[in-house]
Amino acid sequence: MAWLVGYAGSVQLVQQLAFVAMIEGVILTMVGRAVFRAMLFPMVFLFLVVPMGEFMVPLLQDWTAIFLTITIDLLGYDSSSDGYFITVIEAGRSYVFEVAKEYSGIRYLTVMVAIGLAAAYLFFDSFKHRAVIVGLSALVPIVANWLRALGIVVLNVETEGRHGADVDHLIYGFWFFLVMLIDFIGLAWLLARKVQPTASVDSADRGVSSQPSLRPILIGMAFVLVLLPAGWTLLMAQATSVVTDSLSQPHVAAQGWRQVQDVQFDWRANFAGADETVQHRYRRGLQDIDVYIARYNRQTEDAELIRHGNIPVAAPWLEKKALSASAHWPNAGEAAIRRYDRNGLKRLVVQWHGVADDWTSSQMVAKALTAKAKLSGGPQEAYAVVVSARYFEEPDNAILALQGFLNGLKLTEQAL
């Protein structure tokens, strides 16, 4: 059932975890509880084949940026920071570094934790020692990534940009992590406590009996319970929502806002596979606010509202660290205000997702709404609404203007 919900909502993580669980369920059915209990660690370890942990990337980026800001100042460099962008000034030259998502250290962390779990199980026999090793396996890669990032910054500045740029930081980072990994495994091996061998499982423990087994009947029932809802899910997923109206101009009730005609937009959103998109600009005084809407008549594997690459502001704009402020749209609730920058141009951006008549700013909730629509056979139209405000030095006035605009933003029936 978990796999079906993941399939309906196009959540690959749920599908993959459920698939591993199904494999382990088959193994449990075949070998029995006693044998499965003896195999418990490798069975749990099998879940690590599923790639996960992306939700930790922003937090790891924040920690790395804070560490770099503090240590660079302690080393005596003249520096400034703006979210994930750090500028170091040395000998009249400026060096700009970005703590990108790719260098948050999530790969170091996932690999080291997997090895730490294996080392804890193989080398130690007490819960206390195993907990210490697993804790170190999580702490070491985080600190190692901080030191790697600091080393790259110092190397690049001290060599006036000759080293530590382009692929250099990938090569240096690989060897640095490899050395840390070998040291960690060696430390675990030196501190190892002898693990007692697991007691063997005899035929009685495995549940061998001369009585007829109900296992074939249970397996057959399991297949029926899986295939029936699977067929229903596939049928509902193919249901086509009939949408005849075209997207049109959103209705803005806020006093003083007027639509600007013939606009050359300096930004664009990217929602691949959308059946229709519109973008409008509104102006009050010197403040411009843009509204972008994308609609999916029916979500499919190649046309999903929430998927990798669907972003509210596409390149060459770069996302800066999010503000602590949020904006409220009466139609859909709260959404975090995000900042984007492109060669000195600055934008505030808020985004909402809609599935049928339900709205949210959360991608996970939007996935759940999609699963609900597919499983229930309800309307499957999905929408992305992006509202953006231009600002210059400080965003305070733009935030106020954005909130006032949202208070009066209403989408016409043709737009929905």
C-alpha positions in Angstrom: 0.0 0.0 0.0 2.9 2.4 0.8 4.3 1.7 -2.7 0.9 2.5 -4.3 0.6 5.8 -2.4 4.2 6.7 -3.5 3.4 5.8 -7.1 0.2 7.8 -7.1 2.0 10.8 -5.7 5.1 10.3 -7.8 7.3 10.2 -4.7 10.2 8.0 -5.6 11.6 7.8 -2.1 8.4 6.3 -0.8 8.3 3.8 -3.7 11.9 2.7 -3.2 11.6 2.3 0.5 8.4 0.3 0.0 10.1 -1.9 -2.6 12.9 -2.7 -0.2 10.3 -3.5 2.5 8.5 -5.8 0.1 11.7 -7.7 -0.6 12.3 -8.1 3.1 8.7 -9.2 3.6 9.2 -12.0 1.0 12.4 -13.1 2.8 10.6 -13.1 6.1 7.9 -15.2 4.6 10.4 -17.7 3.2 12.8 -18.1 6.2 10.5 -17.4 9.2 10.8 -15.0 12.1 13.7 -16.7 14.0 16.1 -16.7 11.0 15.0 -13.2 9.9 15.8 -12.0 13.5 19.3 -13.4 13.1 19.5 -11.5 9.8 18.0 -8.3 11.2 21.1 -6.0 10.7 21.7 -6.8 7.1 18.0 -6.5 6.4 17.9 -3.0 8.0 21.2 -2.1 6.3 19.5 -2.9 2.9 17.4 0.2 3.3 20.6 2.3 2.7 20.6 1.4 -1.0 17.8 4.0 -1.3 19.3 7.4 -1.9 17.9 9.8 0.7 18.9 12.8 2.8 18.3 15.6 0.4 16.1 17.3 3.0 19.3 17.9 5.0 21.1 19.8 2.3 19.9 23.4 3.3 20.8 22.7 6.9 24.3 21.5 6.0 24.8 24.5 3.7 23.8 26.8 6.6 26.3 25.2 8.9 29.1 25.3 6.3 28.5 28.9 5.5 28.5 29.9 9.2 31.7 27.9 9.9 33.4 29.6 6.9 32.3 33.1 7.9 33.6 32.6 11.5 36.9 30.9 10.6 37.8 33.2 7.7 37.4 36.2 10.1 39.5 34.4 12.7 42.3 33.9 10.2 42.4 37.6 9.7 41.0 37.9 6.2 38.8 40.9 5.2 35.5 39.2 4.3 31.8 39.7 4.0 28.9 37.2 3.5 25.5 37.2 2.0 23.8 33.9 2.7 25.7 31.2 0.8 28.0 33.7 -0.9 31.2 34.7 0.8 33.5 37.4 -0.5 37.2 37.5 0.6 39.3 40.6 -0.1 43.0 40.1 -0.1 45.7 42.3 -1.6 43.1 44.4 -3.4 41.5 41.5 -5.1 38.0 40.0 -4.4 37.4 36.3 -4.3 33.8 35.1 -4.3 32.9 31.7 -3.0 29.5 30.0 -3.0 28.4 27.2 -0.6 26.5 25.4 -3.3 24.1 22.5 -2.8 26.6 20.1 -4.4 29.2 20.9 -1.8 27.0 20.7 1.3 28.7 17.5 2.3 25.6 15.3 2.1 27.5 12.6 0.1 30.3 12.5 2.7 27.6 12.1 5.4 25.6 9.3 3.8 28.6 7.3 2.9 30.3 7.7 6.3 27.1 6.8 8.2 26.7 3.7 6.2 30.2 2.6 6.9 29.8 3.6 10.5 26.8 1.4 10.9 28.6 -1.5 9.4 31.7 -1.0 11.6 29.5 -0.7 14.7 27.8 -4.0 14.0 31.0 -5.9 13.0 33.5 -4.5 15.5 31.5 -3.9 18.7 29.1 -5.9 20.8 27.6 -3.3 23.2 25.0 -0.7 22.5 27.1 2.1 24.1 30.1 1.5 21.9 28.0 1.1 18.8 26.2 4.4 19.5 29.5 6.2 19.9 30.8 4.9 16.5 27.6 5.8 14.7 27.7 9.2 16.3 31.3 9.7 15.2 30.4 8.6 11.7 27.8 11.4 11.5 30.0 14.1 13.1 33.3 13.4 11.3 32.1 14.0 7.7 30.3 17.2 8.7 33.5 18.6 10.3 35.6 17.2 7.5 33.5 19.0 4.9 33.9 22.3 6.9 37.7 21.9 6.9 37.7 20.9 3.2 35.7 24.1 2.3 38.0 26.3 4.4 41.1 24.7 2.8 39.8 25.4 -0.6 39.1 29.1 0.3 42.5 29.6 1.8 44.3 27.8 -1.1 42.5 29.9 -3.7 43.1 33.2 -2.0 46.8 32.5 -1.1 47.6 31.3 -4.7 45.7 34.3 -6.2 43.2 32.0 -7.8 45.6 29.7 -9.5 44.6 26.7 -7.4 41.4 25.6 -5.7 39.1 26.5 -8.5 37.3 24.6 -11.2 37.9 20.8 -10.8 40.7 21.4 -8.2 38.3 21.4 -5.3 36.7 18.2 -6.5 40.1 16.4 -6.7 41.3 17.8 -3.4 37.9 17.0 -1.8 38.1 13.4 -3.0 41.5 12.7 -1.5 40.7 14.6 1.7 37.6 12.5 2.2 39.4 9.3 1.3 42.0 9.9 4.0 39.4 10.7 6.6 37.5 7.6 5.7 40.6 5.4 6.0 41.4 7.0 9.3 37.9 6.4 10.6 37.9 2.7 9.6 41.3 2.2 11.2 40.2 3.9 14.4 37.1 1.7 14.6 39.3 -1.4 14.0 41.8 -0.5 16.7 39.1 0.1 19.2 37.1 -3.0 18.2 35.5 -5.1 20.9 35.1 -8.8 20.0 31.6 -9.6 18.9 30.2 -12.8 20.1 29.0 -15.1 17.3 25.3 -15.3 16.8 23.7 -18.5 18.0 22.6 -20.9 15.3 19.0 -21.4 14.5 17.8 -24.9 14.5 14.8 -26.3 12.7 12.5 -25.9 15.7 13.4 -22.2 15.9 12.7 -21.8 12.2 9.2 -23.1 12.8 9.5 -26.3 10.8 6.4 -28.4 11.4 4.8 -31.5 10.1 1.5 -29.7 9.9 0.4 -28.3 6.6 1.7 -24.8 6.1 -0.6 -21.8 5.6 2.3 -19.9 3.9 1.1 -20.5 0.3 -2.4 -19.3 1.2 -1.0 -16.2 2.9 1.3 -15.4 -0.1 -1.7 -15.8 -2.5 -3.8 -13.4 -0.3 -1.0 -10.9 -0.3 -0.8 -10.9 -4.1 -4.6 -10.3 -4.3 -4.4 -7.5 -1.8 -1.6 -5.8 -3.8 -2.9 -6.4 -7.3 -6.5 -5.1 -6.7 -5.5 -1.6 -5.4 -2.6 -1.5 -7.9 -5.1 -2.0 -10.8 -7.4 0.7 -9.3 -4.5 3.1 -9.0 -3.4 2.6 -12.6 -7.0 3.1 -13.8 -7.4 6.3 -11.8 -4.0 7.6 -12.9 -5.2 7.4 -16.5 -8.3 9.4 -15.8 -8.2 12.5 -17.9 -9.4 15.9 -16.4 -11.3 17.9 -19.0 -10.2 21.5 -19.0 -11.6 23.7 -21.7 -10.8 27.2 -20.5 -7.5 28.9 -21.1 -5.5 30.7 -18.5 -6.1 34.4 -18.5 -5.3 37.5 -16.5 -5.4 37.1 -12.7 -7.7 39.6 -11.1 -5.9 42.0 -8.7 -8.2 43.8 -6.3 -5.5 45.8 -4.5 -6.0 49.5 -5.0 -3.5 51.3 -7.3 -2.1 48.3 -9.1 -2.4 48.3 -12.9 -1.3 45.8 -15.5 1.7 46.6 -17.6 1.4 45.7 -21.3 4.1 44.5 -23.7 6.6 43.4 -21.0 10.0 42.0 -21.6 10.5 39.9 -18.5 14.0 39.6 -17.1 13.2 36.3 -15.3 11.3 33.1 -16.1 10.1 30.1 -14.2 10.6 26.5 -15.4 7.8 24.0 -15.1 8.5 21.3 -17.7 5.5 19.7 -19.4 3.0 22.3 -18.3 0.0 22.5 -20.7 -0.3 26.2 -20.4 1.6 29.1 -18.8 0.9 32.8 -18.5 3.0 35.7 -17.0 1.8 39.2 -16.2 3.3 42.3 -14.6 1.6 44.8 -12.4 2.9 48.2 -11.3 2.1 50.7 -8.5 4.4 53.8 -8.5 8.0 52.5 -8.9 7.2 48.9 -7.7 6.7 46.1 -10.2 5.2 42.7 -9.2 5.0 39.8 -11.6 2.6 36.8 -11.5 3.4 33.5 -13.3 0.9 30.6 -13.5 1.5 27.2 -15.0 -1.2 24.6 -15.3 -1.0 20.8 -15.8 -4.3 19.4 -17.1 -3.3 15.9 -15.9 0.0 15.0 -14.2 2.0 12.2 -15.9 5.5 10.8 -15.5 6.9 13.4 -17.9 4.7 16.3 -16.8 4.6 16.7 -13.0 4.1 19.7 -10.9 6.7 18.7 -8.3 9.8 17.3 -10.0 13.5 17.9 -10.2 14.2 20.9 -12.4 10.9 22.6 -11.8 11.9 25.9 -10.2 10.2 29.3 -9.7 13.2 31.2 -11.1 15.4 29.7 -13.7 19.1 30.4 -14.5 21.0 32.6 -14.8 19.3 33.8 -11.6 20.9 32.4 -8.4 19.0 31.7 -5.2 20.3 33.4 -2.2 19.7 32.4 1.4 16.0 32.6 2.2 14.7 35.5 4.4 13.2 34.7 7.7 10.0 36.5 6.6 7.0 34.9 4.9 4.1 36.1 2.8 0.4 35.3 3.2 -1.9 34.7 0.3 -5.5 34.4 1.5 -6.3 31.8 -1.2 -3.4 29.4 -0.1 -1.8 30.4 3.2 1.8 31.2 4.2 4.9 30.7 2.0 8.5 31.5 2.6 10.0 34.5 0.8 13.0 33.5 -1.2 15.7 35.8 -2.7 17.3 35.6 -6.1 20.1 37.6 -7.7 21.5 38.1 -11.2 24.4 40.5 -11.8 23.1 42.9 -9.2 19.4 42.6 -10.0 17.4 41.4 -7.0 14.1 39.7 -6.7 11.8 38.4 -3.9 9.9 35.3 -4.9 7.0 33.3 -3.3 5.4 30.2 -4.7 2.3 28.1 -4.1 1.1 24.7 -5.6 -2.5 23.8 -6.3 -4.1 20.4 -7.0 -7.8 20.7 -7.9 -9.2 23.1 -5.2 -6.5 22.6 -2.6 -3.5 24.9 -2.2 -0.2 24.7 -0.3 3.3 26.1 -0.3 4.8 22.7 0.7 6.1 20.4 -2.0 5.4 17.3 0.2 1.8 18.3 0.8 1.4 18.9 -3.0 2.7 15.4 -3.6 0.2 14.1 -1.0 -2.7 16.0 -2.7 -1.6 14.5 -6.1 -1.8 11.0 -4.6 -5.2 11.7 -3.1 -6.5 13.0 -6.4 -5.2 9.9 -8.3 -6.4 7.4 -5.8 -9.8 8.9 -5.4 -10.4 9.6 -9.1 -11.0 13.2 -8.4 -9.9 16.2 -10.6 -6.2 16.1 -11.3 -5.5 19.6 -12.6 -2.4 21.1 -10.9 -1.1 24.6 -10.8 2.0 26.5 -9.9 1.7 30.2 -8.9 4.8 32.3 -8.6 4.7 35.9 -7.5 7.9 38.0 -7.7 8.8 41.6 -6.6 11.8 43.5 -7.7 13.9 45.3 -5.1 17.1 47.2 -5.0 19.2 47.6 -1.8 17.0 46.4 1.2 13.9 44.2 0.7 11.7 45.8 3.4 9.6 48.0 1.1 9.3 45.3 -1.5 8.0 42.8 1.2 5.3 45.3 2.2 4.3 45.8 -1.4 4.3 42.1 -2.0 2.0 41.4 0.9 -0.4 44.2 -0.1 -0.5 42.8 -3.6 -1.2 39.3 -2.4 -4.1 40.4 -0.2 -5.9 41.5 -3.3 -4.8 38.8 -5.7 -7.6 36.7 -7.0 -7.4 34.3 -9.9 -10.3 34.3 -12.4 -12.3 31.2 -13.2 -10.5 31.1 -16.6 -7.2 31.0 -14.7 -8.3 28.1 -12.7 
